[in-house]
Amino acid sequence: MSQIADRVDAETAAREGAPTTHPEFDRLVRTMWRLRQPDGCPWDREQTHRSITRNMVEEAYEAVEAIEADDREHLIEELGDVLEQVVLHAQIAADDGAFTIDDVVHGLNEKLVRRHPHVFGEHAAAADGGEVMDIWDDVKAAERAAAGEAERPQGLLDSVPRSLPALMQAQKISKRAAKAGFEWETVADVWDKVAEERAEFEREEPGSEARACEFGDMLFALVNVARREGIDAEEALAASNRKFRARWARMEELARTEGSDLATLGTDELNELWGRAKAEETPVR
């Protein structure tokens, strides 16, 4: 594969405007190396892969928040924080003699070339994103076979990370199951499933584990409604969260203007402020 990657890189580098050197990246790698030296930073020297696991997740979410806010300066900072986590993990591994940042980048580059045969290989150009996803599935299956994983049956859902947020997992799981033929005929059929799950939820004892389980089933069915409607459930819920935050902040502003505190208001007064905050919004088209 390295020979293919070398050929691809030579062809890409010959293109006008192709990126060449990245001195700031090398400087970052050296800075992280220095922080982990015996006379470096005590905190950085103490870290392990496990000790900073949560940091990786938190930094990724903060980068997503900057993207959703369309905040370019904040995004630069947050992407830097994500990159810091990658470089720190690589330096921890290098100090342990396991691997280096070069191994990480080399592996990523080879995977990108391998998984884009419609750009770098013999495969015909892909017509759209859906066809690209099919190509990726085929390439990943070939990778597993080449790694000897073919001897162990690969489950349809095995490659869906269990560490993903539950809603995102539900989207990926339902999409793969549908692609394998486990699918409803119409969106109306999925809504019937939602109604069925709601009925099962309501039959269970309030506060019971069974009721919580049925609530999860109802959410999973709703994710399938979103999938059939072409809606990204994760993005839709994130948008609703943002909308609720904005309305609540506006309610607080209205209350302060009128000399009130939301904590002292009754339900009717809160609903009135909610309605006023909602009425000020520009309708989504």
C-alpha positions in Angstrom: 0.0 0.0 0.0 2.9 2.4 0.7 3.9 2.4 -3.0 0.4 3.4 -4.0 0.3 6.1 -1.3 3.7 7.3 -2.6 2.4 7.5 -6.2 -0.7 9.3 -5.1 1.3 11.8 -3.1 3.6 12.5 -5.9 0.7 13.0 -8.3 -1.1 15.2 -5.8 2.0 17.2 -4.9 2.5 18.0 -8.6 -0.9 19.8 -8.7 -0.9 23.6 -8.6 -1.7 24.8 -5.2 -1.1 21.5 -3.4 0.1 22.0 0.2 3.7 21.3 0.8 5.4 21.9 4.2 3.7 22.5 7.5 6.4 23.9 9.9 3.8 24.7 12.6 2.8 21.1 12.9 6.5 20.0 13.4 6.8 22.8 16.0 3.7 21.5 17.8 5.2 18.0 17.9 8.4 19.3 19.4 6.6 21.4 22.0 4.6 18.4 23.1 7.8 16.3 23.3 9.4 19.0 25.4 6.4 19.1 27.8 6.9 15.4 28.4 10.6 15.6 29.1 12.0 15.1 32.7 12.3 18.9 33.1 8.9 19.5 31.4 5.4 20.0 32.8 4.6 17.7 35.8 0.9 17.4 34.7 1.8 16.5 31.1 4.3 13.9 32.2 1.8 12.2 34.5 -0.9 11.7 31.9 -1.7 8.3 30.3 -4.1 7.3 27.5 -6.8 6.5 30.1 -6.3 9.6 32.2 -7.2 12.0 29.4 -9.9 9.9 27.7 -12.6 12.3 28.7 -10.6 15.3 27.4 -10.8 13.9 23.9 -14.6 13.6 24.0 -15.0 17.1 25.6 -12.7 18.8 23.1 -14.5 17.2 20.2 -17.9 18.4 21.4 -16.6 21.9 21.9 -15.4 21.9 18.3 -18.8 20.8 17.2 -20.4 23.6 19.2 -18.1 26.2 17.5 -19.1 24.8 14.1 -22.8 25.0 14.9 -22.3 28.6 16.1 -20.5 29.4 12.8 -17.8 31.0 15.0 -14.6 30.8 12.9 -12.2 32.1 15.6 -13.6 29.8 18.2 -13.4 26.9 15.8 -9.7 27.5 15.1 -9.1 27.3 18.9 -11.2 24.2 19.4 -9.7 22.3 16.5 -6.3 23.1 18.0 -7.5 21.6 21.3 -8.6 18.5 19.5 -5.3 18.3 17.7 -3.5 18.7 21.0 -5.2 15.6 22.3 -4.0 13.6 19.2 -0.5 14.8 19.5 -0.4 14.2 23.3 -1.7 10.7 22.9 0.9 10.0 20.2 3.7 11.4 22.5 2.6 9.3 25.4 2.8 6.2 23.1 6.2 7.3 21.7 7.5 7.7 25.3 6.3 4.1 25.9 7.9 2.9 22.7 4.6 1.9 21.2 4.2 4.2 18.2 4.8 7.8 17.1 2.8 10.7 15.5 4.3 9.7 12.2 2.8 6.2 12.6 -0.6 7.8 13.2 -0.4 10.2 10.2 1.1 7.4 8.0 -1.8 5.0 8.8 -4.4 7.7 8.3 -3.0 8.7 4.9 -2.9 5.1 3.7 -6.4 4.5 4.9 -7.7 7.7 3.1 -6.1 6.5 -0.2 -7.3 3.0 0.3 -10.9 4.0 1.0 -11.1 6.4 -1.9 -10.5 4.1 -4.9 -13.0 6.3 -6.9 -10.4 9.2 -6.5 -7.0 7.5 -6.3 -7.6 4.0 -7.7 -9.1 2.0 -10.5 -12.7 2.4 -9.4 -14.9 4.7 -11.6 -15.8 8.1 -10.1 -18.6 8.0 -7.6 -21.9 9.6 -8.7 -22.9 10.8 -5.2 -22.4 10.5 -1.5 -24.6 7.4 -1.3 -22.4 5.5 -3.8 -19.3 6.6 -1.8 -20.8 5.0 1.3 -21.3 1.8 -0.6 -17.6 1.9 -1.8 -16.4 2.4 1.8 -18.4 -0.6 3.0 -16.8 -2.7 0.3 -13.3 -1.5 1.1 -13.7 -2.0 4.8 -15.0 -5.5 4.2 -11.8 -6.2 2.2 -9.7 -4.7 4.9 -11.2 -7.0 7.5 -10.7 -10.0 5.2 -7.0 -9.0 4.6 -6.5 -8.7 8.4 -7.8 -12.3 8.9 -11.0 -11.2 10.4 -12.9 -13.1 7.8 -12.3 -16.3 9.9 -14.4 -14.7 12.6 -17.9 -13.8 11.4 -18.2 -10.0 11.3 -21.6 -8.8 12.7 -23.4 -6.1 10.8 -23.3 -3.8 13.8 -19.9 -4.7 15.1 -18.2 -1.6 13.6 -20.7 0.8 15.1 -18.8 2.3 18.1 -20.5 1.6 21.4 -18.9 4.7 22.8 -21.0 7.0 20.5 -23.8 9.0 22.0 -27.0 6.9 22.2 -28.9 8.9 19.6 -26.0 8.7 17.1 -25.7 5.0 17.7 -29.4 4.5 17.1 -29.1 6.3 13.7 -26.2 4.2 12.6 -27.7 1.0 13.8 -31.1 1.5 12.2 -29.5 2.6 8.9 -27.4 -0.5 8.7 -30.3 -2.8 9.6 -32.5 -1.1 7.0 -29.8 -1.5 4.4 -29.8 -5.3 5.2 -33.5 -5.4 4.5 -34.9 -5.0 8.0 -37.1 -2.1 7.1 -40.7 -0.8 7.2 -42.5 -0.2 3.9 -43.7 3.3 4.6 -43.2 6.1 7.1 -46.7 5.5 8.3 -45.7 2.0 9.3 -42.9 3.5 11.4 -45.3 5.8 13.1 -47.5 2.8 13.9 -44.4 1.3 15.5 -44.0 4.5 17.6 -47.6 4.2 18.7 -47.1 0.5 19.6 -44.0 1.4 21.7 -45.9 4.2 23.4 -48.7 1.8 24.4 -46.1 -0.7 25.8 -44.5 2.2 27.7 -47.8 3.3 29.2 -48.6 -0.3 30.3 -45.5 -0.5 32.5 -45.4 0.6 36.1 -44.3 4.2 36.5 -40.7 4.4 37.9 -40.0 0.8 36.9 -37.0 -0.4 34.9 -39.3 -1.9 32.3 -41.0 1.5 31.7 -37.6 3.1 31.2 -36.7 0.3 28.7 -39.9 0.9 26.8 -39.2 4.6 26.7 -35.9 3.8 25.0 -37.7 1.6 22.4 -40.0 4.5 21.7 -37.0 6.8 21.1 -35.4 4.2 18.9 -38.6 4.1 16.8 -38.7 7.9 16.5 -35.1 7.8 15.2 -36.4 5.5 12.4 -39.0 8.1 11.6 -36.3 10.7 11.2 -34.2 8.4 9.0 -37.1 7.7 6.7 -37.8 11.5 6.5 -34.2 12.2 5.7 -33.7 14.0 9.0 -30.5 13.7 11.1 -32.0 13.0 14.5 -28.8 14.2 16.3 -28.8 17.5 14.5 -32.6 17.9 14.9 -32.4 17.4 18.7 -29.3 19.7 18.9 -31.3 22.4 17.1 -34.2 22.0 19.6 -31.7 22.3 22.5 -30.4 25.5 21.0 -33.9 26.8 20.5 -34.9 26.0 24.1 -31.7 27.7 25.4 -32.4 30.8 23.4 -36.1 31.0 24.5 -35.2 30.5 28.1 -32.5 33.2 28.0 -35.1 35.6 26.4 -37.6 34.7 29.2 -34.9 35.6 31.7 -34.3 38.9 29.9 -38.0 39.7 29.8 -38.4 38.9 33.5 -35.5 41.1 34.5 -36.9 44.0 32.4 -40.1 43.7 34.4 -38.4 43.4 37.7 -39.1 39.7 38.2 -37.2 36.5 38.7 -38.2 33.3 36.9 -37.7 31.3 40.1 -40.5 33.2 41.7 -43.1 33.0 38.8 -45.9 30.5 38.6 -46.7 28.2 35.7 -49.1 30.5 34.0 -46.6 33.4 34.1 -43.8 31.2 32.8 -46.0 30.0 29.9 -46.9 33.6 29.1 -43.2 34.6 28.9 -42.5 31.5 26.9 -45.1 32.5 24.4 -43.7 36.0 24.1 -40.2 34.7 23.6 -41.4 32.2 20.9 -43.4 35.0 19.1 -40.3 37.0 18.7 -38.5 34.3 16.8 -38.2 34.2 13.0 -40.2 31.2 11.7 -38.1 28.4 10.2 -39.0 27.7 6.6 
